[in-house]
Amino acid sequence: MESSEQITNSTEEQGVEAQDDNRTNSKRGGWITVPFIMGNLGGLSVAAGGWGANWIVFLITKFNIGSISATKINNVGLALICIFPVVGAITADSFAGNFIVIVISSLIALLGMTLLTLIVGIPSLMPTPCSIGSSSIPCESPTTFQYIILYAAMGLVTMGIGGSRFTIATMGADQFQTSNHQASFFSWYFIVLYVGNAFSYIVLVYLEDNIGWGLGFGICLAMTALALALFLLGKHFYRIFKPKGSPFVSMVRVVVAAIRKRKLSLTNPLTNSSVNIVQTKSPSESFRFLNRACLKAENDEQIDSVHTKSWKLCIVEEVEDLKRVFKLIPLWSTGILLTTTIAMFNSLSTIQALAMDRQVAGSIKIPAGTFLAFTLVTTAISIFIVDRYLLNKWKNLRGRALSPLQRIGIGHLINIIGIAAIGTIEAKRLHLARADPAKSVVAMSALWLVPSLVIVGIGEAFHFPGQVALYYQEFPESLKSTSTTMVSLLIGLGYYLSVVVTDLIDHTTGWLTNNINQGRVDNVYWFFVVIGVLNFGYFLVCTKLYKYQV
């Protein structure tokens, strides 16, 4: 009983501290903070799109980097943007807080955008321009110094934008005290995120391709500076809470404590004179090895408010929280190969567009990087249709709501169809290219890529929100604030794996070449169709074995 009372006291102390925070912030927060927070999100979203949407084209056309190498570099950059939100979340939760992380991340992004603008403005920072498809005169490769500056700029941009992307969402939700207002904020969050990216894919990419990269990157720099300025202007209106400690650290502590006590017996511990359960509540039987983390030995300290941060002894709730995460890992892992196929799809479709006729309505030429806007816009529209119409229709017909796992499964299937469709288009494009090998651009409209882009966009409208809903619903309460970063981590790993797969295919087959007309990109797509089908089978097995938390 003594341990239970001490745990209760600890909880009460934490509650008092939370009440103090609320009183301190009682006159702050609310909708008055939204323009400043959304200003930061919108500015950085425009900057991110202006950089990321056309990065692979910039590497090929301005840095004379081969299409395969450019694909790898592009996917590494996109992966970093997805990995750094996890770093930002851990930093904010552990010691820095959301406000500091957002400010520092915005400053880093500003520095990266400045460096990008200098690269296109100073000729010595780029190799001598070279025409695409030129075979008479070999293109000049970037020097070591030019590569260093290029990678430094990419690293700073991805670190800055990625570090704030999900942290700004958490801070925005912290400004409201009711779940309805928080849900409304998240809706506006995604609207601003999509609109910012769509603007970049359409407007900035066009400016970069047709007027100048200096103008495009210069606008990105200005938007980043504006984002930081707007966020700082709202400082006196924000509700700012003290960091509560990273839940990821808590999970690591459970593993460490369990390993330290690996020799302790789990059989009837309450009758053992040297070992007992920390709380009256007993841990579950799944992943029984972890139960040792909440066994109290003679040399362990007494439970108190500080003890819950110990690396020797954890409370039952911490152990059960980690178990819930472990149960989700198999389902989570099915998304890695899914995002790998999407990463390859995005990169290769841009290269395909470069080798196709992009002229429309006479003199208008669509930039290759803009084609991915079809996927982005389709996803945004499809999410609205699914949430406002299809989910209600499904519930009326079946008598129950469409579960997150069902939404993810539908996304898997639609994505496979989209990859198969673009593989078919590439086979047709390659046939025309080899019929007239003297031309680097075939007489086939790049608009043939649009149906595949739309299909993949519809798939993302199902599986991405489905994953967010699943993790938010199934993660323990202590991990709610970081559950969405698992999706970001998933996407990042998918992009990294795409680099590995690209390298593997490049070294074992002749499918990927710097001249797309000499390769077999259609075979790459069909390879990913097979991978997608096998991965969907794995997903079905994981779904069958998984049980929703009660």
C-alpha positions as CSV (number, residue, x, y, z in Angstrom):
1,M,0.0,0.0,0.0
2,E,2.9,2.3,0.7
3,S,4.1,2.1,-3.0
4,S,0.6,2.7,-4.3
5,E,0.2,5.8,-2.1
6,Q,3.5,7.1,-3.2
7,I,2.5,6.6,-6.9
8,T,-0.8,8.5,-6.2
9,N,1.1,11.3,-4.6
10,S,3.3,11.5,-7.6
11,T,0.3,11.8,-9.9
12,E,-1.2,14.5,-7.7
13,E,2.1,16.5,-7.8
14,Q,2.1,16.2,-11.6
15,G,-1.6,17.4,-11.7
16,V,-0.7,20.4,-9.5
17,E,2.1,21.3,-11.8
18,A,-0.2,21.1,-14.8
19,Q,-2.7,23.3,-13.1
20,D,0.0,25.9,-12.5
21,D,0.9,25.8,-16.2
22,N,-2.8,26.3,-17.1
23,R,-3.1,29.3,-14.7
24,T,0.0,30.9,-16.1
25,N,-1.3,30.5,-19.7
26,S,-5.0,31.3,-18.8
27,K,-4.9,34.7,-20.6
28,R,-3.0,33.3,-23.6
29,G,-3.7,30.9,-26.5
30,G,-6.9,30.6,-28.6
31,W,-7.6,31.6,-32.1
32,I,-5.6,34.8,-31.9
33,T,-2.4,32.7,-32.1
34,V,-3.5,30.9,-35.3
35,P,-2.4,33.6,-37.8
36,F,1.1,33.5,-36.4
37,I,1.4,29.7,-36.2
38,M,-0.2,29.2,-39.7
39,G,2.0,32.0,-41.1
40,N,5.1,29.9,-40.0
41,L,3.6,26.7,-41.4
42,G,2.5,28.3,-44.7
43,G,5.8,30.1,-45.3
44,L,7.9,27.0,-44.6
45,S,5.5,24.8,-46.7
46,V,6.0,27.1,-49.7
47,A,9.7,27.0,-49.2
48,A,9.7,23.2,-48.8
49,G,7.7,22.8,-52.0
50,G,9.8,25.2,-53.9
51,W,12.9,23.2,-53.0
52,G,11.7,19.6,-52.9
53,A,9.3,19.6,-55.9
54,N,12.0,20.6,-58.4
55,W,15.2,19.3,-56.6
56,I,15.7,16.3,-58.9
57,V,15.4,18.6,-62.0
58,F,17.9,21.1,-60.4
59,L,20.4,18.3,-59.8
60,I,20.1,17.0,-63.4
61,T,19.9,20.3,-65.3
62,K,22.1,22.6,-63.2
63,F,24.6,20.3,-61.5
64,N,25.1,17.9,-64.4
65,I,24.3,14.9,-62.1
66,G,23.1,11.7,-63.8
67,S,19.4,10.9,-63.4
68,I,20.0,7.8,-61.2
69,S,22.4,9.6,-58.9
70,A,20.0,12.5,-58.8
71,T,17.2,10.2,-57.8
72,K,19.2,8.9,-54.9
73,I,20.2,12.3,-53.7
74,N,16.6,13.6,-54.1
75,N,15.2,10.6,-52.1
76,V,17.8,11.1,-49.3
77,G,16.7,14.7,-49.0
78,L,13.0,13.8,-48.8
79,A,13.8,11.1,-46.3
80,L,15.6,13.6,-44.1
81,I,12.6,15.9,-44.1
82,C,10.6,13.0,-42.8
83,I,13.2,11.9,-40.2
84,F,13.9,15.3,-38.6
85,P,10.3,15.7,-37.3
86,V,11.0,12.8,-35.0
87,V,14.2,14.5,-33.8
88,G,12.3,17.7,-33.3
89,A,9.5,16.0,-31.3
90,I,12.0,14.2,-29.0
91,T,14.0,17.4,-28.5
92,A,10.8,19.4,-27.8
93,D,9.4,16.8,-25.4
94,S,12.6,16.2,-23.6
95,F,14.1,19.6,-22.7
96,A,13.7,22.4,-25.2
97,G,9.9,22.8,-25.6
98,N,8.0,23.4,-28.8
99,F,8.6,27.2,-29.1
100,I,12.4,26.9,-29.0
101,V,12.5,24.0,-31.4
102,I,10.3,25.9,-33.9
103,V,12.5,29.0,-33.7
104,I,15.8,27.2,-34.0
105,S,14.4,25.0,-36.9
106,S,13.2,28.1,-38.7
107,L,16.6,29.7,-38.4
108,I,18.3,26.6,-39.7
109,A,15.9,26.6,-42.7
110,L,16.6,30.2,-43.3
111,L,20.3,29.5,-43.4
112,G,19.8,26.6,-45.8
113,M,17.6,28.7,-48.1
114,T,20.2,31.5,-48.1
115,L,22.9,29.0,-49.1
116,L,20.7,27.6,-51.9
117,T,20.1,31.1,-53.2
118,L,23.9,31.8,-53.2
119,I,24.5,28.6,-55.1
120,V,22.4,29.7,-58.1
121,G,23.7,33.3,-57.8
122,I,27.4,32.6,-57.8
123,P,28.6,30.8,-61.0
124,S,31.6,29.2,-59.3
125,L,29.4,27.2,-56.9
126,M,27.9,25.3,-59.9
127,P,29.5,23.3,-62.8
128,T,29.4,24.7,-66.3
129,P,25.9,24.3,-67.8
130,C,25.4,21.3,-70.1
131,S,22.6,20.4,-72.5
132,I,20.5,17.4,-71.5
133,G,21.1,14.6,-73.9
134,S,24.3,16.1,-75.3
135,S,26.7,13.4,-76.4
136,S,29.3,15.3,-78.4
137,I,30.8,17.1,-75.5
138,P,30.8,15.4,-72.0
139,C,29.2,17.4,-69.2
140,E,31.5,18.9,-66.5
141,S,31.0,17.1,-63.2
142,P,30.7,19.1,-59.9
143,T,33.9,19.6,-58.0
144,T,34.3,18.3,-54.4
145,F,33.8,21.8,-53.0
146,Q,30.6,22.3,-55.1
147,Y,29.3,19.0,-53.7
148,I,30.1,20.0,-50.2
149,I,28.1,23.3,-50.6
150,L,25.2,21.5,-52.3
151,Y,25.0,18.8,-49.5
152,A,25.3,21.5,-46.8
153,A,22.4,23.4,-48.2
154,M,20.3,20.3,-48.5
155,G,21.1,19.2,-45.0
156,L,20.2,22.6,-43.5
157,V,17.0,23.0,-45.4
158,T,15.8,19.5,-44.5
159,M,16.8,19.8,-40.9
160,G,15.1,23.2,-40.5
161,I,11.8,22.4,-42.3
162,G,11.6,18.8,-40.9
163,G,12.4,19.9,-37.4
164,S,9.4,22.2,-37.2
165,R,6.8,20.4,-39.4
166,F,5.1,18.3,-36.7
167,T,6.2,20.4,-33.7
168,I,4.2,23.4,-35.0
169,A,1.1,21.1,-35.1
170,T,1.6,20.1,-31.5
171,M,2.2,23.7,-30.4
172,G,-0.9,24.8,-32.3
173,A,-3.1,22.2,-30.6
174,D,-1.7,23.4,-27.2
175,Q,-3.3,26.8,-27.7
176,F,-6.7,25.3,-27.2
177,Q,-8.3,23.6,-24.2
178,T,-11.2,21.7,-26.0
179,S,-10.9,18.8,-28.4
180,N,-13.4,20.4,-30.8
181,H,-11.1,23.5,-31.2
182,Q,-8.1,21.2,-31.5
183,A,-9.7,19.2,-34.2
184,S,-10.6,22.4,-36.1
185,F,-7.1,23.5,-35.8
186,F,-5.7,20.3,-37.3
187,S,-8.1,20.7,-40.2
188,W,-6.7,24.1,-40.9
189,Y,-3.2,22.8,-40.4
190,F,-3.5,20.3,-43.2
191,I,-5.3,22.8,-45.5
192,V,-2.4,25.3,-45.1
193,L,0.2,22.5,-45.6
194,Y,-1.4,21.3,-48.8
195,V,-2.1,24.7,-50.2
196,G,1.4,25.8,-49.5
197,N,2.9,22.8,-51.2
198,A,0.5,23.1,-54.2
199,F,1.4,26.7,-54.7
200,S,5.1,25.7,-54.9
201,Y,4.5,22.8,-57.2
202,I,2.6,25.0,-59.7
203,V,3.9,28.5,-59.4
204,L,7.5,28.3,-58.0
205,V,8.4,25.3,-60.2
206,Y,7.2,27.2,-63.3
207,L,9.3,30.3,-62.3
208,E,12.4,28.1,-61.7
209,D,12.1,26.3,-65.0
210,N,11.1,29.3,-67.2
211,I,12.4,32.5,-65.6
212,G,15.3,31.5,-63.3
213,W,16.3,29.4,-60.3
214,G,17.5,32.5,-58.5
215,L,14.0,33.9,-58.5
216,G,12.5,30.6,-57.3
217,F,14.9,30.0,-54.5
218,G,14.8,33.7,-53.7
219,I,11.1,33.5,-53.1
220,C,11.7,30.4,-50.9
221,L,14.2,32.4,-48.9
222,A,11.8,35.3,-48.5
223,M,9.0,33.0,-47.4
224,T,11.2,31.3,-44.8
225,A,12.2,34.7,-43.4
226,L,8.5,35.7,-43.3
227,A,7.6,32.5,-41.5
228,L,10.1,33.1,-38.8
229,A,9.1,36.7,-38.4
230,L,5.4,35.9,-38.1
231,F,6.0,33.2,-35.5
232,L,8.2,35.5,-33.3
233,L,5.5,38.3,-33.5
234,G,3.0,36.0,-31.8
235,K,5.3,35.1,-28.9
236,H,3.3,37.1,-26.3
237,F,0.0,35.4,-27.3
238,Y,1.2,31.8,-27.1
239,R,0.4,29.3,-24.3
240,I,3.9,27.7,-23.7
241,F,4.2,24.6,-21.5
242,K,7.3,23.1,-19.9
243,P,8.7,19.9,-21.5
244,K,7.3,16.8,-19.8
245,G,10.1,14.4,-20.9
246,S,10.2,12.3,-24.0
247,P,8.1,9.2,-24.1
248,F,10.7,7.6,-26.3
249,V,13.1,7.9,-23.3
250,S,10.5,6.1,-21.2
251,M,10.3,3.2,-23.6
252,V,14.1,2.9,-23.6
253,R,14.1,2.9,-19.8
254,V,11.7,-0.1,-19.8
255,V,14.0,-2.1,-22.1
256,V,17.1,-1.2,-20.0
257,A,15.4,-2.1,-16.7
258,A,14.1,-5.4,-18.1
259,I,17.6,-6.3,-19.3
260,R,19.1,-5.4,-16.0
261,K,16.7,-7.7,-14.2
262,R,16.8,-10.5,-16.8
263,K,17.8,-13.0,-14.1
264,L,14.9,-12.3,-11.8
265,S,12.1,-14.9,-11.8
266,L,8.7,-13.9,-13.2
267,T,7.0,-16.8,-11.5
268,N,4.8,-15.7,-8.5
269,P,6.9,-12.6,-7.7
270,L,4.6,-11.4,-5.0
271,T,5.6,-14.4,-2.8
272,N,9.3,-13.8,-3.3
273,S,11.0,-12.0,-0.4
274,S,13.4,-10.1,-2.6
275,V,11.1,-9.1,-5.5
276,N,7.6,-7.7,-5.9
277,I,5.5,-5.9,-8.4
278,V,5.7,-2.1,-8.1
279,Q,2.0,-1.6,-8.2
280,T,-1.1,-3.7,-7.2
281,K,-2.0,-3.8,-10.9
282,S,-0.4,-6.8,-12.6
283,P,1.2,-6.5,-16.1
284,S,-0.2,-8.5,-19.0
285,E,1.2,-11.8,-20.2
286,S,2.2,-10.6,-23.7
287,F,6.0,-9.8,-24.1
288,R,6.5,-11.2,-20.6
289,F,10.2,-10.4,-20.6
290,L,9.4,-6.7,-20.3
291,N,7.5,-7.4,-17.0
292,R,10.8,-7.6,-15.2
293,A,11.1,-3.8,-15.6
294,C,8.4,-3.3,-13.0
295,L,9.7,-5.9,-10.5
296,K,11.1,-4.3,-7.4
297,A,14.2,-5.8,-5.9
298,E,15.7,-5.2,-2.4
299,N,18.3,-2.8,-3.6
300,D,15.8,-0.6,-5.6
301,E,14.9,2.8,-4.3
302,Q,11.4,3.5,-2.9
303,I,8.8,4.8,-5.3
304,D,8.5,8.6,-5.5
305,S,8.0,11.3,-8.1
306,V,11.7,11.0,-9.1
307,H,11.8,7.3,-9.2
308,T,9.6,7.1,-12.2
309,K,12.6,8.3,-14.2
310,S,14.8,5.5,-12.9
311,W,16.7,3.2,-15.3
312,K,16.3,0.3,-12.9
313,L,12.5,0.3,-12.1
314,C,9.5,1.3,-14.1
315,I,5.8,1.5,-13.3
316,V,3.3,-1.0,-14.9
317,E,1.8,1.6,-17.1
318,E,5.1,2.4,-18.7
319,V,5.6,-1.3,-19.4
320,E,2.1,-1.7,-20.9
321,D,2.6,1.4,-23.0
322,L,5.7,-0.1,-24.6
323,K,3.9,-3.4,-25.2
324,R,1.1,-1.6,-27.1
325,V,3.8,0.0,-29.3
326,F,5.4,-3.4,-30.0
327,K,2.1,-4.8,-31.0
328,L,1.8,-2.1,-33.7
329,I,5.3,-2.5,-35.1
330,P,4.3,-5.3,-37.6
331,L,1.5,-3.3,-39.0
332,W,3.7,-0.2,-39.0
333,S,6.4,-2.0,-40.9
334,T,4.0,-2.8,-43.8
335,G,4.0,0.9,-44.7
336,I,7.8,0.9,-45.3
337,L,7.6,-0.9,-48.6
338,L,4.5,1.1,-49.5
339,T,6.3,4.4,-49.1
340,T,9.3,3.0,-50.9
341,T,7.2,2.4,-54.0
342,I,5.8,5.9,-53.7
343,A,9.3,7.4,-53.4
344,M,10.4,5.6,-56.5
345,F,7.2,6.5,-58.3
346,N,7.7,10.2,-57.5
347,S,11.3,10.3,-58.6
348,L,10.9,8.2,-61.8
349,S,7.8,9.9,-62.9
350,T,9.6,13.2,-62.9
351,I,12.4,11.7,-65.0
352,Q,9.8,10.3,-67.4
353,A,8.2,13.8,-67.7
354,L,11.6,15.2,-68.7
355,A,11.8,12.8,-71.6
356,M,8.2,13.4,-72.8
357,D,6.4,16.2,-74.6
358,R,5.3,18.7,-72.0
359,Q,3.8,21.3,-74.3
360,V,0.1,22.1,-73.8
361,A,-2.1,24.7,-75.4
362,G,0.5,25.7,-77.9
363,S,3.4,27.6,-76.2
364,I,2.8,26.5,-72.5
365,K,5.3,24.0,-71.3
366,I,4.6,22.2,-68.0
367,P,7.7,21.9,-65.8
368,A,8.5,18.2,-65.0
369,G,8.4,18.9,-61.3
370,T,4.9,20.3,-61.5
371,F,3.4,16.9,-62.5
372,L,3.6,15.7,-58.9
373,A,1.1,18.5,-58.1
374,F,-1.6,16.2,-59.7
375,T,-0.9,13.7,-56.9
376,L,-0.9,16.4,-54.2
377,V,-4.1,18.0,-55.3
378,T,-5.9,14.7,-55.9
379,T,-4.9,13.6,-52.4
380,A,-6.3,16.8,-50.8
381,I,-9.6,16.5,-52.8
382,S,-9.9,12.8,-52.1
383,I,-9.4,13.2,-48.4
384,F,-12.3,15.7,-48.3
385,I,-14.5,13.4,-50.4
386,V,-13.6,10.4,-48.2
387,D,-14.2,12.2,-44.9
388,R,-17.4,14.0,-46.0
389,Y,-19.1,11.4,-48.1
390,L,-17.6,7.9,-48.5
391,L,-17.2,7.2,-44.8
392,N,-20.8,8.2,-44.0
393,K,-22.0,6.2,-47.0
394,W,-20.0,3.1,-45.9
395,K,-21.5,3.4,-42.4
396,N,-25.0,3.7,-43.7
397,L,-24.6,0.6,-45.9
398,R,-22.6,-1.6,-43.5
399,G,-23.9,-0.4,-40.2
400,R,-20.4,0.4,-38.9
401,A,-17.6,2.8,-39.7
402,L,-14.7,2.0,-42.0
403,S,-11.9,1.1,-39.7
404,P,-8.4,2.6,-40.0
405,L,-7.0,-0.8,-41.0
406,Q,-9.6,-1.1,-43.8
407,R,-8.7,2.4,-45.1
408,I,-5.0,1.4,-45.1
409,G,-5.8,-1.8,-47.0
410,I,-7.7,0.1,-49.6
411,G,-4.8,2.4,-50.0
412,H,-2.4,-0.5,-50.6
413,L,-4.6,-1.9,-53.4
414,I,-5.1,1.5,-55.1
415,N,-1.3,2.2,-54.9
416,I,-0.6,-1.2,-56.7
417,I,-3.0,-0.2,-59.5
418,G,-1.4,3.2,-59.9
419,I,2.1,1.6,-60.2
420,A,0.9,-0.9,-62.7
421,A,-0.7,1.9,-64.8
422,I,2.4,4.0,-65.0
423,G,4.4,0.9,-65.8
424,T,2.2,0.4,-68.8
425,I,2.6,4.0,-69.9
426,E,6.4,3.7,-69.6
427,A,6.4,0.6,-71.8
428,K,4.6,2.6,-74.5
429,R,6.9,5.6,-74.1
430,L,10.0,3.4,-74.3
431,H,8.7,1.8,-77.5
432,L,8.3,5.2,-79.2
433,A,11.8,6.3,-77.9
434,R,13.5,3.3,-79.4
435,A,11.7,3.7,-82.7
436,D,13.4,7.1,-83.0
437,P,16.6,6.9,-80.9
438,A,18.0,10.2,-82.3
439,K,15.5,12.2,-80.1
440,S,15.9,12.5,-76.4
441,V,12.3,13.6,-75.9
442,V,9.6,11.4,-77.5
443,A,6.5,12.6,-79.3
444,M,4.2,11.4,-76.5
445,S,2.4,13.9,-74.3
446,A,3.5,13.8,-70.6
447,L,-0.2,14.2,-69.8
448,W,-0.4,10.4,-70.2
449,L,1.3,10.3,-66.8
450,V,-1.7,12.2,-65.1
451,P,-4.0,9.2,-64.7
452,S,-1.4,7.3,-62.8
453,L,-0.5,10.3,-60.6
454,V,-4.2,10.7,-59.8
455,I,-4.6,7.0,-58.9
456,V,-1.7,7.1,-56.5
457,G,-3.1,10.4,-55.0
458,I,-6.4,8.6,-54.3
459,G,-4.5,5.8,-52.7
460,E,-2.6,8.2,-50.4
461,A,-6.0,9.7,-49.4
462,F,-6.8,6.3,-47.9
463,H,-3.7,4.9,-46.5
464,F,-2.0,8.0,-45.1
465,P,-5.0,9.3,-43.0
466,G,-5.7,5.7,-42.1
467,Q,-2.3,5.3,-40.6
468,V,-2.5,8.6,-38.7
469,A,-5.9,7.5,-37.3
470,L,-4.6,4.0,-36.4
471,Y,-1.6,5.3,-34.5
472,Y,-3.4,8.1,-32.7
473,Q,-6.2,5.6,-31.7
474,E,-4.0,2.7,-30.7
475,F,-1.0,4.4,-29.1
476,P,-1.1,4.8,-25.3
477,E,-2.1,8.1,-23.8
478,S,1.5,9.0,-22.9
479,L,2.4,8.8,-26.6
480,K,-0.5,10.6,-28.2
481,S,1.6,13.7,-29.0
482,T,4.2,11.7,-30.8
483,S,2.0,9.1,-32.5
484,T,1.9,11.0,-35.8
485,T,5.6,11.2,-36.0
486,M,5.6,7.5,-36.5
487,V,4.1,8.2,-39.9
488,S,6.8,10.7,-40.7
489,L,9.4,8.2,-39.6
490,L,7.8,5.6,-41.8
491,I,7.9,7.8,-44.8
492,G,11.6,8.7,-44.1
493,L,12.6,5.0,-43.9
494,G,10.7,4.4,-47.1
495,Y,12.7,7.1,-48.9
496,Y,16.0,5.7,-47.5
497,L,15.1,2.2,-48.6
498,S,14.3,3.5,-52.1
499,V,17.9,4.7,-52.3
500,V,19.1,1.2,-51.4
501,V,16.8,-0.4,-53.9
502,T,17.8,2.0,-56.6
503,D,21.4,1.2,-56.0
504,L,20.7,-2.6,-55.9
505,I,18.8,-2.4,-59.2
506,D,21.5,-0.2,-60.7
507,H,24.2,-2.7,-59.9
508,T,22.4,-6.0,-60.8
509,T,20.3,-5.0,-63.9
510,G,20.5,-2.7,-66.8
511,W,17.1,-1.2,-66.0
512,L,18.2,2.1,-64.6
513,T,20.5,4.2,-66.7
514,N,21.3,7.9,-66.8
515,N,19.6,8.0,-70.2
516,I,16.1,6.7,-69.5
517,N,15.6,5.8,-73.1
518,Q,18.4,3.2,-72.8
519,G,17.0,1.6,-69.6
520,R,13.9,-0.4,-68.6
521,V,12.1,1.7,-66.1
522,D,8.9,-0.2,-67.0
523,N,10.5,-3.3,-65.5
524,V,11.3,-1.3,-62.3
525,Y,7.6,-0.4,-62.0
526,W,6.5,-4.0,-62.5
527,F,9.1,-5.1,-59.9
528,F,7.4,-2.8,-57.5
529,V,4.0,-4.1,-58.4
530,V,5.2,-7.6,-57.3
531,I,6.6,-6.1,-54.2
532,G,3.3,-4.3,-53.5
533,V,1.3,-7.5,-53.9
534,L,3.6,-9.4,-51.5
535,N,3.6,-6.5,-49.0
536,F,-0.2,-6.4,-49.2
537,G,-0.3,-10.1,-48.3
538,Y,1.9,-9.4,-45.3
539,F,-0.4,-6.6,-44.3
540,L,-3.4,-8.9,-44.4
541,V,-1.6,-11.4,-42.1
542,C,-0.7,-8.6,-39.7
543,T,-4.3,-7.3,-39.8
544,K,-5.6,-10.8,-39.0
545,L,-3.4,-11.2,-36.0
546,Y,-3.9,-7.7,-34.6
547,K,-6.6,-6.8,-32.1
548,Y,-7.8,-3.3,-31.5
549,Q,-7.3,-1.9,-28.0
550,V,-10.4,-1.9,-25.9
